């Protein structure tokens, strides 16, 4: 099993969308040996309310690809890092 971890700042947009899209791709292509997760360096779920316009756009785009916008925000931890085979940082400073 290969474990992929996407990391961004808040785990509310970039890493979450990357996780959802890759999971969707893996399901559509019947790939079962890759597990995908995401986390943020600073998990800030309250920011999603402040960015409602962006949130609505993301929901709309994900829905176009039949991807649900259900997400549990999480902060990156040593356990997540140690459990990942591949870590993809969503920005240069991550």
HELIX and SHEET records of a PDB file:
HELIX    1   1 UNK A   14  UNK A   28  1                                  15    
HELIX    2   2 UNK A   46  UNK A   50  1                                   5    
HELIX    3   3 UNK A   52  UNK A   64  1                                  13    
HELIX    4   4 UNK A   78  UNK A   83  1                                   6    
SHEET    1   A 3 UNK A  34  UNK A  40  0                                        
SHEET    2   A 3 UNK A   2  UNK A   8  1                                        
SHEET    3   A 3 UNK A  86  UNK A  89  1                                        
END                                                                             
